[in-house]
């Protein structure tokens, strides 16, 4: 017969109630298998969960006490990071001067709904690699399909969003921050003879790009001393990025003279949007002036002393501040808008630039498009890499999952993400759409901000940014 006090039953009832609510939220009843263990922990106590507390050996008591505390902390952190919130630090200047390098963000996963982990067996507080051991921090032999629980809302236009890097499904371990697909095309192009694409039709262009990719990927695989080993990563183990959502599913995006247009209507630019300028000076810019205008040491890295010229990103406020200093600044010119290689899609000649890009339609769940060899480069990554279909082009015909077709219906929503530092941001203009299953969460506030250009006794902590709500950064 069960001998349990009223207090034990009350505790068990509260824990069971909260646990069932949690399962309802997850829409998963697999967790029911845990209920007998909860019952035992509070009522029957048949399993000796804390056997070590009865030991008379002080060493056992001490060691197991620490083990118990560490295991509890790891389990707690695991569930909190998975379903509720996590910390994220801004590593690069792509969102400056809206979010700064050294801003520590409180990221809510409940804002858009947490994802059920696709790799549930992983070490908490690591993304994909165990420090020191330099090996995978997760196991792949248990893999769950994508599923997202109910959240407080959906991604809105101009939200700042944390997401997994879409092009990070395959990584060259020696240079993991680089896009393997762009690396492959670039390497293949350098190994091949120059081609005049203007004389080729869409099918011929595709054949050339396919050759570039195959040749480049072969070169990367054969040169691990330069690129490292090429590995694949599951969606939730890919690098975390943070950008601003400037395009929603179903919208047609185009950038004209730096301004983002959605369905033909200009979208509001961020208040602290930055562009690069050529700044002619009478010498190096003083540190105190740069600190006053929010121009970091990284911003000033491209300085050419022979001509006394800076290639520098500036907000409108910083630009006006420099122009006001006639004793230091001679003139400021816009950066020329030139076509560059490597913009998305990498396997199509578009002539697009960072400041004049598109138009491009952003895929929406349930929407069907007509596929041609001309528009296939825009959508083949969503079709193949993100939605798991086989895709081939043979004799000018498109085959999906072995069937010839001219249409495709998307299974997920997609988003277009860009940095506010428009000329210094690796964003959707380089690697394309962000699928809904890559969305991690929404930054809520900045809980710490450290200036990498300052010392601890010289303003390293940006006190004015502490507990600043990210939604107020427009």
N, C-alpha and C positions, 0 to 999 in steps of 0.2 A: 504493500500500500504506500502511496506517495505521502511523504511527510514534508509538507511545505507550509511556511507561515503565510499569513495574509499579506504581509509586506512583499514576500517573494512573488506571490500571484499578481499583486498590483504592478510590480516592476515588469514582470513578464508580459502582462496585458498591455502596458504602455509601449514597450519595445516592439511587441508583435504588431500593434496597431500602426505604429510609425513605419515598420518594415513593410507591411502590406500596402500602405499608402505609397511607399517608394516603388514597390513592384507595379502598382497600378499606373504610376507616372511613367515607368519604363515600358509599360505594355508588354511585360515579359513575365511569365509564370514559371520559368525555369528556376527562379530563386526560391521556389517553395521547398526545394530539397534542403534549404538551410534551416527551415523552421524547427525540425527535430533537434538540431544542435542548440538553437536558442532556448528551446524548452529544457534541454538538459542543463544548460549553463545557469538557468534561473531556478529550476524546479527539482529535477531528479538528481542532478550533480553526479551522474555515474562516470562521466569522463573526467579524469583528474587534470583539468586545465591548468591548475596552479600547484602541481605536485611538489615543485621545488621549494615552496614556502614551508613545507614540513621538514625539510632537511636541517640537520644540525651542523652541517658544514658551512662555515661562513663564506668560503670561496664560492661555493655553489649558490648561496643566497645572493651574493654580490653580483656574480656574473649573470645569473638568470634574471635578476632584477633589472639589469641593464638590457638584456636581450628582450625581456617582456616589454620594457618601455620603448625600445627601438622598433620592435615589430608593431606595437600598437600605433606608434607615430607614423610608420610607413604605410600601414593599412589606412589610417585616417587621411593622410596626405593623398594616397592613391584615389580614394573615393571623392575627396573634395576637389582634387585637380581634374578628375574625369567628368564630374557632373555639375560642379558649381562654379568654381573660379580658379584662376591660376595667375602667377606673376609672369610678366613679360617685360624685358628691357629693350629699349630702342637701340639697335646696334649700328645703324647707318643713318645718313643724313637725308634719306629719300623723302621724309615727311617734314623736314625743316622748312620754315620756322614755326610750323604748327605743333609738331612734336619734335623734341630735341634729342640728339644723341645723349644717352645717360638718363633719360626719363624712364622710371620704373612704373609700369602700368598694372592696375588691378583689372584683370580681364574677366568679364562675366560670361560664363557658358550658358547661363539660363536665358540670356537676352534673346538668342536665336534658337535655343533648345540644344542640349548637350547631345553629342553623338555617342551611341553605344560603341565601346572600343573595338576596333577591328583587330587589334593585337592586344587582347586582354592581359597576357602574361608579359609585363614589362616592369622595369625598375622605376619607381616613382622619382620625380624630379630630374629625369633624363629624357631627352627627346628621341635619340636613336643610338647614341654611343656612350659606353661606360667610361668615365674618366679613369686615367691611370692605365687600365687594362686595354683601352682602345679597341674594344670589341662591341658587338651589337648589345644594346641594353634591352632587347625584347626577343621573344621566341615566336616563331611563325607557325608552329605546328597546330596551334589553335587559332583559327581565323574566322571572325564573324563578318557577315555582310553588313553593308552600310544601313544604318537606321538612326533616326534622330527623334528624340523625345520632344514632347510639347515644350515650347518656350514662351517667353513673354512677348515676342513679336517676330518680325522678319527683317531682313536687311533692307534698309531704306536708302534712297539716293543721298549721297554725300556723307553717309556713315563712315567712320573710321573702323576698319574691320581687321581682325587677326585671322589668318587663314594659312593652310599648308601650301607650300610652293608647288604649283601644278606640274612644272617641268622637272620636279625633283624625284620623279618615279624611278629614274636611273641616274646614277651619280658616279663620276670618276673620283675615287676617294682621295687622290692627291690634290685635287682642286674642286672640292665639293660645292663651293659657292657658285661655280660656273654651270651654265645650262649645257648639259651633255649634247643636246640636239643641235644647238648653235655651234658648239665645238666641232661636232662631226661634219656639219656642212662647211664650216670655215676651213677645216683641215683638208677635206676633199677638194674644195675649190683651189686651195694653195698647191695641192699635188697635181692638179689637172691644168690643161691648156685653157686659155681664156676663150669664152664662147660669146658670140654676139646674139643675145637673146631676142633682139628685135626682129631677127629673121626666122624665129622659130614660132610654131603654133603652140597651143596649150599642151597638147600631148607630147610634143618634142621637148618643151621646157621641162615637163615633169620627168621625162626620161633622163635629162641631164642632171636635174636635182637629185633624183634617185641614185644616180651614179656618184654624185658628190657625197651623198650621205653614206653609201656603202663603202666607198674608198676611205672616207674620213673615219668612219667607225672601225674599219679594219686597222687603220694606222694607230688609232687610240688603243685598241685591244693588243696590238703588237708592241706597244711602247709603254709598259707599266711603270718604267723608271721615270717617265714624264707625267703620266696621267694617273698612275695608281691602278688598282683593280676596279672594274666597273661592276657595281652592285645595284640591285633593285631595292626600293623601299616601299612599304605599304603606305597608304594615304595618310594615316594618322601618325606615322613616324617620319614624315617629310619635314623639312625645315619650316619653322613658323615665320611668316612675313606679316607686316602690318602696312596697309595702304588705305587710301580713301576710295570708296565705291562711287564711281562716276558714271556707271551705266548699268541698268537693270535688265532682267530677262525680257526679251521681246522688243527692246528699243534698238533703234539704228543710231550708231554713234559715228560722229565725224569730228575731227579737229581741223579747224580752219583758222590760220594765223594765230595759233596758240589757244584759241577758245574752243572748249568742248561743246558740241551741239548734239542734242538728243532729239531725234525725230524732227530735225530742222530748227529746234528752239535752243538758244544759247543757255547752257547751264551756268549757274553762279560759280565764279572762281572762289577758291578759299581766300580768306582775308589775308593770310600770310603766304600766298603763292610766291614761288621764286622762279626766276629765269636767269640764265647766264648772260653776262654782259662783258664787253671789252672795256676796261677802265684804264684810261691813260692818266698817269700820275707824275708828280715831280719827285717821286721817291717812294720808299716803302710806307704803307699806311701805318699810322701809330697804333699801338696796342690798345690804348685807352679809348680812341675813337671807335675802333672795331668792336671793343667790348660794349660800348654805349649803343652801337647800332646792331648788335647781335651778329656780327660777322666773325665766325670761328676761325681758328688756325687752319682747319681743314678747308674752309672756304677759300682761304688765301694761298693755298698750296701751289696754284698755277700762276706764279709770278715770274716775269721775264725781265731781269734787271737791266739787260742791255738796252731795251726799249722803254723800260720803266712802265710795263703794261701788266695788268692783271686780267686773267680770264676767271670771272668770279660770279657766283650766284647771289642775287640780291632780291629782296622784297622791294615793293614800291617805296616803303618808308626808308629803308636803308639806301636806296638809290637817291632819293631826295636829300638824305642826310649827307651823302658824299658830294653831290652836286653843290650843296651849300658851302662846302669847304674849298673855295677857289684857290686857297693857298697851298692845297695839296693835290686836288683833282683837276686835271685839264679838261677831260671830256669823257662821256660814257656812250658807247655804241651798242646796239643790239647785236647778238651773235648771229652770223649769217645762217639761214635755214638751208642746210644742204642734205641731200639724200645720203643715208648711211646704210651699210649692209647689216643684216642681222635683225631687222624689224620683223614682227610677226605678220604673215606667215613667212618663215625663212625660205620655204621652197616655192616662192612665187615672186616674180618681178612686178613690183607695184609702183615704184618711184615715190613712195610715201616717205615722209620725214617725221621728226618728233613734233613739229609744229603744224604740219599739214598731213593728216592721216585719215584714211577711210574714204568713203563710208563702209561700215561693217555692221552687220546685223548680229545681235547678241542672242544666242539660242534660248528658247523658253520651253519648259516641260510641256509635252503634248503638242507642240507646234511642228508642222511638217514643212520641209523645204524641198524644192527641186534641186537635185544635184547635177552639176556639170563639171567637166574638167577644169573650167575656169574658176568656180567657187569652191571646189573640193579642198584646196589647201587651207582655207579658212576653218573648215569643219571636220577635217579628218582626225585631228587629235581628240576632239569630243567624241566622235563616233568610235574610234579605235581605242585610244588610251584611257579615256575616262568612262566610257559606257561599255567597254569590253567586247566589241564586235571585231571580227576579222574584216579587213578591208583590202581589196586588191584592185588594180587597174590593169586590164589586159586588152590589148588591141583597141584602146580608146574607150573601153566599156568599164563601168564601175560595178564591182561585185562586193556585196556585204553578206558575210556569213555564207559565202558560196553562191549566192543568188544575184543575178544581174538586176540592177535597180537604177532608177533615176530619181528616187525620193527617199527621204529619211525623216522619221519622227523622233524627236529628242526625248530622252527619259528623265533628264534632270534640268533644273534651272541653272543658268550661268550668269556671271557678273564680270564687269570690267573694272579693274582696280588700277589706280594711278597714284603716284606720290605727288605731294604739293611742291616739292623741289623738282620742277618739271624737266629740267635739263640734266638732272643728276639722279635719276630714278630708274632702276631696272624694274619695269612694271608690265602691264598687259600689252603695251606697245611692242614689247620684246618677246613675251611668251604666251600671250593670248588670254583666253577666257579662264575664269576661276569657277570650277564646278561647285554646286551646292554641297557636295559631300566633303569638300575641302575647307568649308567655313568652320572656324574654331570658336570664335566668340567676339564680344564687343568690349573694347576698353571703356571702363567707367570713370576712373580718376587716376591721377598721377600721385602715388604715395611717397615717391622719393625722386629727386632730380639732382644729378651730379654733373658738374661742368668739367669736362676732361682737360680744359685749358687752364684750370685754376687749381691752386693748392688748398689744403684743408683750412689754412688760416687766411686764405685770400679769396673767399667767395666760392669755394667748390660746391657747397650745397646751395642750390637755387631755391631759397626759402619761399619766394613768391609763386613758385609753381607747385608747392606741396599741396595735395588734396584739391587740386584744380580739376574740375569735371571736364572730361574729354568732349562731351556734347556741347560745351560752351565754346569749343575751338571750331569755328565755322570756316 
